Amino acid sequence: MMQWIYRSISALLLATMGCSSAVQHGAPPLPSPSPLAGKSWKTPDEVLAPSGSTPVWKKRLSGYPTDIALDASGNELAVATVPSLDRVGGFKKNQLFWFGPQGQTRWHKVMKNPTRALSIASDGSLMVLSNYNDEIRGYDVRGKKLWTASGTCEPYALSGPRMILCYHDDDAQPGIAFDAYSWSGKKLFSRPASADIVAFKISADEKRVAIGLVGGKAILYGGKDFHEIARASVPGEIADVAPASVGSGDRSGMVVLYHTPTPSSGYMAWVRPNGSILNAVELRVPADQVAIAPDASTAYVCGNAEEGQYLLGLVPGVSTPSWLRSAPQGAHYDQRMIALSGKNGVVTSFFDGSAFVSHITAYRPEGKLAWAIPIEHPANESSYLYQVAVGEPGKAIATAIDDGEIAVYRIP
């Protein structure tokens, strides 16, 4: 019982956003859901060759992981944990780790306050975290605390602009979308929010931000100071947003996932950089997250519900999804979906409850399976895939199982 209490605490500590043209509805229904890639879980094309599915390194920590972050090279991994009092040998305090290329511990700290969220810069030069004492902290690769600032938010360390953006999530001060800090922790500016924020995403090139507000408003920010550049309205409540990278053309500045009450359905809208809506697609399956390729050529929607897990691929201007992949039952934890550039497509995960295996999968933009990594969970330990981090542009994957196991894999 205590184990589940602490896992519930972990989940709470963690808890991977102008006028528009008329939205188009009435898309024909999708084909009936089929098993993942249309085949059973154990077929050869769903599993990597042995060399591809062997982690570069793996270890089990003495606490339960609540957040992980990987740099672009896949060499530097940051992990925050909470106490595991119910486990023999479990650690009784909050911890923070920074691991190097082969899993060596660069440094380890016992933390007085649990970590709310953490981020590591893509160049591996800076880790930023927020904690439950309303602090934001910066650490370097040697474990030196560089600075501390006051704030309650979810931080993102952006190597390109050398700036930290801090998203004001449910626990943070209302009326502000996000704050910006310099690399040295000095507060630079804040961007206001006219309603509660329900979604926040940063583009792959770290040059745009999209947010979703209660009431169906979505805002796109850009420029060196992340000022507002576009605003769109959708006829429903927003579930998620995702901005395209700069230079992706005029067909999409961002995509918006939203739900309508009457009739009850989910939609994804393509929004141009000027805020007008190119078109919207009715999804007809559970939908929780949206992601967009950096060049805006493809968008992806995933959903996780009791009746199953779903992944859809969509292209701008087309009124129906291009392809659908699904699994027959829901997963225990939602995983962050990450869209990559070019043929790399999208990375997500599917859970197979009958075999107690999670498959971290990558699908190419046309829907073809690129690779899959099976993550086994001993059923008698009730352990599940809890966190996945991808080193951009998709060269490495880090995983955390909620029993304390962490691992890093190289993507073929």
C-alpha positions in Angstrom: 0.0 0.0 0.0 2.8 2.4 0.9 4.4 1.8 -2.5 1.3 3.0 -4.3 1.1 6.0 -2.0 4.6 7.1 -2.9 4.0 6.4 -6.5 0.9 8.6 -6.3 3.0 11.3 -4.7 5.5 10.9 -7.6 2.8 11.4 -10.1 1.6 14.6 -8.4 5.1 15.9 -8.2 5.5 15.3 -12.0 2.2 16.6 -13.1 6.0 14.7 -20.9 0.1 24.4 -24.0 -7.1 37.2 -33.6 -10.0 35.8 -35.3 -9.7 32.7 -37.3 -11.4 31.3 -40.4 -14.2 28.8 -40.1 -13.4 25.4 -38.9 -14.2 22.5 -41.2 -16.0 19.6 -39.6 -17.7 16.4 -40.8 -14.7 14.3 -41.7 -15.6 10.6 -42.5 -14.9 8.1 -39.7 -11.6 6.4 -39.4 -11.2 2.7 -40.1 -11.8 0.4 -37.1 -8.8 0.4 -34.7 -6.3 -2.3 -35.4 -3.4 -3.7 -33.4 -0.1 -1.7 -33.4 1.2 -1.6 -36.9 -1.6 -4.0 -37.8 0.1 -7.0 -36.3 0.6 -8.8 -33.0 2.9 -7.5 -30.3 5.6 -10.1 -30.8 6.2 -9.9 -34.6 9.8 -9.4 -35.6 9.2 -5.9 -37.1 8.0 -4.6 -33.7 11.3 -5.5 -31.9 14.8 -4.2 -32.6 17.7 -6.6 -33.3 19.4 -7.6 -30.0 22.2 -5.0 -30.4 19.7 -2.2 -30.9 17.6 -3.0 -27.9 20.5 -3.3 -25.4 20.9 -0.2 -23.4 24.2 1.7 -23.4 23.8 1.6 -19.6 21.2 0.8 -17.0 21.0 1.1 -13.2 18.4 1.0 -10.5 18.3 4.0 -8.1 17.4 3.9 -4.4 14.5 6.3 -4.9 11.5 6.6 -7.3 12.2 8.8 -10.4 9.8 11.7 -10.8 11.5 13.5 -13.7 14.4 12.9 -16.2 16.0 15.1 -18.8 18.5 14.2 -21.6 20.8 16.5 -23.6 21.0 16.4 -27.4 24.0 14.1 -27.5 22.4 11.5 -25.2 25.4 11.6 -23.0 24.2 13.7 -20.1 21.1 12.6 -18.1 19.5 14.4 -15.1 17.2 12.5 -12.8 15.1 13.6 -9.8 13.8 11.1 -7.3 11.5 11.0 -4.2 11.9 8.7 -1.2 11.0 5.0 -1.5 10.3 4.2 2.1 8.4 1.0 1.3 11.3 -0.7 -0.4 14.1 -2.6 1.3 17.2 -0.4 1.0 15.1 2.5 -0.3 16.4 6.0 0.2 14.5 8.2 2.7 15.2 11.6 1.2 14.8 13.5 -2.1 17.7 13.2 -4.5 19.1 14.8 -7.6 21.6 13.0 -10.0 23.6 14.0 -13.1 24.9 11.0 -15.1 27.6 11.0 -17.8 28.1 9.1 -21.1 28.4 5.5 -19.7 26.2 6.1 -16.7 28.9 7.3 -14.4 27.6 9.6 -11.6 29.0 13.0 -12.3 27.4 14.2 -9.1 24.6 13.4 -6.7 22.9 15.6 -4.1 20.4 15.0 -1.3 17.7 17.7 -1.6 15.7 19.2 1.2 12.8 19.9 -1.1 11.3 17.6 -3.8 11.9 18.6 -7.4 8.8 19.8 -9.3 10.4 19.7 -12.7 13.8 19.8 -14.3 15.4 20.5 -17.7 18.9 20.1 -19.1 20.1 22.3 -21.9 20.6 20.6 -25.3 24.3 21.3 -25.2 24.6 19.7 -21.7 26.0 22.9 -20.1 23.2 23.7 -17.6 20.6 21.9 -15.5 17.7 24.0 -14.3 15.1 22.8 -11.8 12.1 24.1 -9.8 11.2 22.8 -6.4 8.4 22.8 -3.9 10.0 25.6 -1.9 9.2 28.0 -4.8 12.8 28.1 -6.0 14.4 27.9 -9.4 18.0 26.7 -9.4 20.8 26.4 -12.0 23.6 23.7 -11.8 26.6 23.1 -14.0 28.1 19.7 -15.0 30.3 19.7 -11.9 27.3 20.0 -9.6 28.0 23.6 -8.7 24.9 25.6 -7.8 25.2 28.6 -10.1 22.2 30.6 -9.0 18.8 30.5 -7.2 15.8 32.6 -8.1 12.3 32.8 -6.6 9.5 31.3 -8.7 6.9 28.5 -9.1 7.0 27.2 -12.6 8.2 24.4 -15.0 11.6 25.5 -16.4 13.1 24.9 -19.9 16.8 25.6 -20.5 17.1 26.7 -24.1 20.7 26.5 -25.4 20.1 28.5 -28.6 18.9 31.8 -27.1 20.8 31.0 -23.9 17.6 31.7 -22.0 15.4 29.8 -19.5 11.6 29.9 -20.0 9.5 29.1 -17.0 6.0 27.9 -17.8 3.3 28.9 -15.2 1.5 25.6 -14.7 -1.4 24.8 -12.3 0.6 25.6 -9.2 2.0 28.9 -10.4 0.9 32.5 -10.2 -2.2 33.1 -12.4 -2.2 35.8 -15.0 1.3 35.0 -16.4 2.0 32.5 -19.2 5.7 32.2 -18.7 8.7 34.0 -17.3 12.1 34.4 -19.0 15.5 34.2 -17.2 19.0 34.8 -18.4 21.6 32.0 -18.4 22.8 33.4 -15.1 19.3 33.4 -13.5 18.3 37.0 -13.9 14.6 37.5 -14.6 14.2 39.3 -18.0 10.5 39.5 -18.7 7.1 37.9 -18.3 4.3 37.3 -20.8 0.7 37.7 -19.5 -2.1 35.3 -19.8 -5.8 36.4 -20.0 -7.1 33.0 -18.8 -5.9 29.8 -17.2 -3.2 28.0 -19.3 -3.9 24.4 -20.3 -0.9 23.7 -22.6 2.6 25.0 -23.3 5.1 23.8 -25.9 8.5 25.0 -27.3 9.4 24.4 -31.0 12.3 22.1 -31.9 14.5 25.0 -32.9 13.8 26.8 -29.5 12.5 29.9 -31.4 8.8 29.7 -30.9 6.4 29.0 -28.0 2.7 28.1 -28.2 0.2 28.2 -25.4 -3.4 27.1 -25.1 -5.9 29.0 -22.8 -9.2 28.0 -21.3 -11.9 29.1 -23.7 -10.3 27.9 -26.9 -7.6 30.6 -27.4 -4.2 29.7 -28.7 -1.2 32.1 -28.8 2.1 31.8 -30.8 5.2 33.7 -29.6 8.5 34.3 -31.3 11.4 36.6 -31.9 14.4 37.1 -29.6 12.1 38.3 -26.8 9.3 35.8 -27.4 6.6 38.4 -28.1 3.1 37.4 -29.4 3.1 36.9 -33.1 -0.3 35.2 -33.7 -3.5 34.3 -32.0 -6.2 31.8 -33.0 -9.6 30.7 -31.7 -11.1 27.2 -31.9 -14.7 26.2 -31.1 -13.9 24.0 -28.0 -11.6 23.5 -25.1 -7.9 23.1 -25.9 -6.1 19.9 -24.8 -2.7 20.6 -26.3 -0.7 22.7 -28.7 2.6 22.5 -30.6 4.5 25.2 -32.6 6.4 24.6 -35.8 10.0 25.8 -36.2 10.8 29.1 -37.8 11.2 28.7 -41.6 8.6 25.9 -41.9 6.5 27.9 -44.4 3.2 29.6 -44.3 0.9 26.5 -44.0 1.4 26.1 -40.3 2.7 28.1 -37.4 1.2 25.7 -34.8 -1.2 22.9 -34.4 -4.0 22.9 -31.8 -5.8 19.8 -30.3 -9.2 20.6 -28.9 -12.5 18.9 -27.8 -16.0 20.1 -28.5 -19.0 19.3 -26.1 -21.7 19.2 -28.7 -21.3 16.9 -30.5 -18.6 15.4 -28.3 -15.5 14.9 -30.4 -11.8 15.7 -30.7 -10.3 17.9 -33.5 -6.8 19.0 -34.5 -6.5 22.4 -36.2 -3.7 23.6 -38.5 -3.0 27.2 -37.7 -1.0 29.5 -40.1 1.7 31.8 -38.8 -0.8 34.7 -39.0 -3.4 33.0 -36.8 -5.9 32.0 -39.5 -6.9 28.3 -39.5 -6.0 26.3 -42.6 -8.3 23.4 -41.7 -9.4 21.1 -38.8 -9.6 17.4 -38.7 -12.1 15.3 -36.7 -10.2 12.5 -35.0 -12.8 10.1 -33.8 -10.5 8.4 -31.3 -9.3 9.4 -27.8 -6.7 12.3 -28.2 -4.5 13.8 -25.4 -1.3 15.1 -27.1 -0.2 16.7 -30.3 3.2 17.2 -31.9 4.4 18.7 -35.1 7.5 18.0 -37.3 9.9 21.0 -37.2 9.2 21.7 -40.9 5.4 21.4 -40.4 5.1 18.7 -43.0 3.4 16.2 -40.6 1.5 16.4 -37.3 0.9 13.6 -34.9 -1.8 13.0 -32.3 -1.8 10.4 -29.6 -4.4 9.3 -27.1 -4.5 7.0 -24.1 -7.9 5.8 -22.7 -9.3 2.6 -21.1 -10.3 1.3 -24.5 -6.8 1.6 -26.0 -3.8 3.7 -27.1 -3.8 5.6 -30.4 -1.3 7.3 -32.7 -2.4 9.2 -35.8 -0.4 11.0 -38.6 -1.8 14.1 -40.4 -0.7 16.4 -43.1 -1.7 20.1 -43.6 -4.8 20.8 -45.6 -6.1 17.2 -45.7 -9.5 16.5 -44.0 -8.7 13.0 -42.6 -5.7 11.5 -40.8 -3.2 9.8 -43.1 -2.7 6.7 -40.9 -3.7 5.2 -37.5 -1.8 2.9 -35.2 -3.4 1.5 -32.0 -3.0 -0.9 -29.1 -6.0 -2.7 -27.5 -5.8 -1.4 -23.9 -4.8 1.8 -22.1 -1.4 2.4 -20.6 -0.8 3.2 -16.9 1.1 6.5 -17.6 0.8 8.9 -20.5 4.2 9.3 -22.2 5.4 12.5 -23.8 5.2 12.3 -27.6 8.2 13.9 -29.5 8.2 14.8 -33.2 11.6 14.7 -34.9 12.9 16.2 -38.1 12.9 14.6 -41.6 12.4 10.8 -41.9 12.9 10.3 -38.1 9.1 10.9 -37.7 7.7 10.6 -34.1 8.7 8.8 -30.9 6.1 7.5 -28.5 5.3 4.3 -26.5 2.7 1.6 -26.4 2.0 -0.6 -23.4 1.2 -4.3 -23.9 -0.5 -5.5 -20.7 -0.8 -9.1 -21.8 3.0 -9.4 -21.9 3.8 -6.6 -19.4 6.0 -4.9 -22.0 6.2 -1.2 -23.1 7.3 -0.6 -26.7 9.1 2.7 -27.3 8.4 3.2 -30.9 9.3 5.5 -33.8 7.1 5.9 -36.8 8.2 7.6 -40.0 6.0 10.5 -41.4 4.2 8.1 -43.7 3.3 5.7 -40.8 5.9 3.0 -41.4 7.5 1.6 -38.2 11.2 2.8 -38.0 12.2 1.0 -34.8 10.9 -0.2 -31.5 12.6 -0.8 -28.1 10.9 -3.3 -25.8 11.0 -2.4 -22.1 10.0 -5.4 -19.9 8.3 -4.9 -16.5 8.3 -7.8 -14.1 4.5 -8.3 -13.4 5.1 -9.3 -9.8 6.7 -5.9 -9.1 3.8 -3.9 -10.7 6.4 -1.6 -12.4 5.6 0.6 -15.4 7.4 2.8 -17.8 7.0 6.2 -16.1 9.3 8.6 -18.1 10.8 8.8 -21.5 13.3 11.5 -22.7 14.7 11.9 -26.2 18.0 13.5 -27.0 17.3 15.8 -30.0 17.6 15.3 -32.9 16.7 11.8 -31.9 20.0 10.0 -31.3 19.3 8.6 -27.9 16.4 7.6 -25.6 16.4 7.6 -21.8 13.8 5.7 -19.8 12.7 5.6 -16.1 10.7 2.7 -14.7 8.7 3.7 -11.6 10.5 1.1 -9.5 13.7 3.2 -9.8 15.4 1.7 -12.9 16.8 4.1 -15.5 18.5 3.4 -18.8 19.9 5.1 -21.9 19.5 3.5 -25.4 21.1 4.6 -28.7 18.7 5.0 -31.6 19.9 3.0 -34.7 
